[in-house]
Amino acid sequence: MSLPTEWIVPPSVRPGARVRVIAPSGPFDRALVLRGLGWLATRYRIEFEAGMFSRGGYLAGSDERRLDELTRALTDPGVAAILITRGGYGLGRIVHRAPVSELRRSPRWILGFSDATALHVETARERVVSWHGPNVAGLGRCNADLRTAVINALERPNDPICIAGLRPWSSGQAEGPIFGGNLTVLFTCAAAGRLTIPKGAVLFLEDVTEQSYRLDRMLTALMVGGHLRAVKACVVGDLTDCPPGPHGVPAEAVFAERLTCLGIPVLAGLPVGHSLRNQPLPLGARAKVDANRGELIVTLQ
């Protein structure tokens, strides 16, 4: 089946719009999510289902509960945005069964990260732009600057994002649609046959609590499998709590060694990932990488 080629940008979210909050992955810290919901409710009409608070081991309830919740959020014509409570694990069990293609008919913004990378992968397959950014639990503990960035992302998505001061690992310049997210989730999407990286993409990667040899294994598998063949540039975000392990190999050293082998521009230090500075990125938007100046510019225009 051929994939769409033209990217769709969902409409801007207006104050008072309906925003659906879902828990398609793991259970969450109730206090943090309630705090995040309270803040969101000062600006939007927040909707969620009581089943969102379900717990079943490492999942926020059964597959059917989470799939039904996701399906409703994707297909309700009045929803302006879908926000994810937290990551963890679980979307990989259900997202291939969800009607993500409905986003082309009735686009709305999706905001989330970590395990939500699996949903971003499916959204990108449909060529619909989505926001890689804080989950609702993160909004319950982040500072005012990041909350403002989230509002701007939803309400002023056409504003360019300019990030300077990045560390060049490999020089050069490149331009293409920005795509990516959590390396572990991208790796599992590839194993499931669901990963399709847009041709000429600027690949963004981050991860959390993975030892260096595991990061090496996943990056190498993506390289050997041909998934990175058409990538024009790479930008590395936060590698949070990724220990060097017993062999003393830093996570950044693994990324630098593996990615510079591709012979493309590579930047590091992007303030995106599992830290409190999680800058929203519009996946599918046009990204310009200048690894000579240490700069990334992302724009929807």
N, C-alpha and C positions, 0 to 999 in steps of 0.2 A: 504494500500500500504506500503510495506517495505521500509525503508530508507537505503541509502548507509551506509556502515560501515567504509570504508577506507577514510581518509582525503586526499584531494588534495591540494598541495601547488602551487599557481600560479608561473610562471617564474619571475625572477628578472626583474625589469624595468631598461632599459639602458638609459643613456643620449641620447636625441634626439628621444626617443620613443613617440608614439602617446598616449596622455593622454586625456580622455574625461571628461569634467566638466558638471555636470547636476544639475538641481534644482528641485528635485522630491517632495519637501515639501513646506516650506513657502517662501515668498518673502524675499529679503536680502538687506543689506546695500550695495548699489552699489559701493561706494567708497572703502569699505573694500574688496569686492570681486575683483574689478578691480586691486587693489593693490596686492592681492594674486595671481591673474592670471598673472600679470606682473612678479612677482618673479618666478612663475612656468615656465613661457615662457623662462626664461634665461637658463633652463636646458632641457625642454621637448617640444615636438610639441603639443601645447595645442589646443584642439578643443571644440567648444560649439555651440549651436544653438541660434539664436537671440531670440527665444521664451523663453529662459531661464530668460529673464528680465521681463516676463509677471507678472502682479499682478492681483489677484482676491480676495480681502479681505485678509484672512489669508493664502491664497494659492498662489503659484507661477504659476498662470494660471489654466486652466481647468484640470480635471482628465485625459481627453484624451490626452491633450498636454503633461502632465507630464509622463503618461504611455508610450506614443510613444517615448519620449526622453529616458526614462529608457530602453525600449525594444531595441532601436538602440544601446545604450551603451553596453548592455549585449550581443548582437548578432553580432556586427561588428567584424570580425575576426582579424582585425589589431590593435585593442585597447589593450594597455598593462595595463591600470589602469583606474578606474572610481573614480572621486573625487566629493564629494557633496559640494554644495555652502554653505548651512547652514541647521540647523534643523528646529525647529518650529513644524509644524504639516502638515500631508498630505500623507506620505508614506503608512500609514495604509489603506487609501482609494484605493490604486492601486497595492501595491506590490504583493498581492495574485494573481493578473492577469498577472504579468510579467513573462517572460520565464527564471526564475532564474536557472532552471535545465540546461540551456545551458552552465552554468559555468563549469559543469563537462566535457563537450565536448571541450570547449574553455576557460580555466580558465584565469582570469585576476584579479588583485588586486582591491578591493573596499576599499576606505578610507573615513571615516566619523564617526560621533557620534551623540548623542542626538536622534532626530527622525530617523536617519539612523540606529538605533538599530533594527527597524522593518525589514530593508533589511539584516542586519547581522543575524537576526533570520532565515530568509529564506535561506540565504547562508549556515548557519550551518546545516540546514535540508538537504542540498545537500552535506554536509561534505566537503565544500571548505573553506579554511582559508581566513579570511578577516581582515583588519586593523581597529580597533577602534582607531580613532585619529582625529586630528584637521580637521574641515571643511575649505573650501577655504577662507571664511570670517575670520576665526581665523588665517589663514596664513597671512592675510593682516594686522594683528596687533601684532603677536607674536614676540618673540625675536629670535636671530640667533641660539641659542641652540636648540629650538624646531624645527626650520626649518631644521637644520642639522639632528635631530632625524627623521623627516619625510623623508628626502632623504635616510637616512640609512634604514628606514623601507621598502621603495620601492626598493632600489637597493641592499641592503645587508640584506635581511629578515632572513637569517640563523644565524646572529649574536645573541648571547644570550642576554637577558635583565635581569639584576640583580638589584633588588630594595631592599635596606636594610633600617633599621630604622623605620619599620612599627610598629604600636602599637598592641600588642596581646590582644584580648578580650577573647579568649579562646585558650588554649594551644593545642599542638599537631602538627603532620606532616601529609601531604597528597599530592597526586599527581594525576593529571588528566588533560583533555583538559580544557583550560580556555574559559569561555563563559559568556556572559552577556551584560551589558550596562546600559542604563537608566531604572530605576525601573518603572517609569510610563508607558513607552512604552512596557516593558516586561509584565506588568500587563494587558495592553490593548491587547497585542498579545495573552495572555492566555484567556482573555474574548472572543476573536474571534476564539479560537480553533486552533491558529497557533503556539503556543509555545511548542517546544520540547527541553528540556534541555538535552544535551548529558549525558549518564549514567556515573557517577563517575566524574562529572565536578567540577572544581574550579569556583565558581560563583562570578563574579565581578559585583558590583552595584554602581551606582552614581545617583544623581538627582539634581534638581534645582527648586527653588521657590515653594516648597511644604511644607505645614504645617505638624507638627509632627503627628497629628491624621490621616492625609491622607496617610502618609508614613506607619503608623501602619496598616491602613486598607489594603493597597496593599500588604505589606509583609505577613500579616495574611492570606489574600485570597490565596496567592501563597502557603503558608504552608498548609492550610486546604484543598486546592484543590489537594494536593499531588505533586505539581510541584517541590518541593525541596527535595523530599524523597530520591533521589539518588545522591544528591550533597555531595561531600566529604569535601569541605572547602569553606569558603567565604572570599572575600577580598573587603573592602569598600573603595570607592574612595571619591571624593569631594562631599559634600552636600552643594551646593552653594546657598546662600540666602534662606535657609530653616529655617524660623523663629520658635521659640518655641511656638508661638501662645498665646492665652489668659491664658492658663493653665501653661505656663512656662516650658514645657517639651522639652528639646533640641532634635534636630533630631538625633544626634549621640546616645543619650540615648535610643531612640526607636530602632534603628538598633542593638545596643548592646543587649538589652533585648530580642528582637525577634530572632536574629540570634544565640545567645548563647544557646537558647532553643533547637537548633537542635543537640547539643552534638558533634559538629565538630569543627576543628580549624577555628578561625576567626581572621583576621587581619584588621586594619583600618589605614587610612592615606595614601592610595595609591594616587600618584599625577596624577590622571586621572579624567577627567570630565569637568565641566563648569568653569574652571579657565584657566589662561594663561599657566599653566605648563602641559598641557594635554598630557602626555606621551603616545605614540602609543603602543597598545597592539595587538598582532596577535591572534585573536579569533579562537580557534580550535587548537592552538599550545599546547605543553605539558607544564604544569605549576607545579612547586614544591613549596609547601607552608611549611615553617618552622615557626610556630607560637611561638615556644620557643625562636627563635633567631630574630623574626620580619623580616623575609626575604621571598621574592618572586623571583623565577627564572623561566623565560619563554624562551623556546627554540623550534625551529622547527626540530632540529636534534634528 
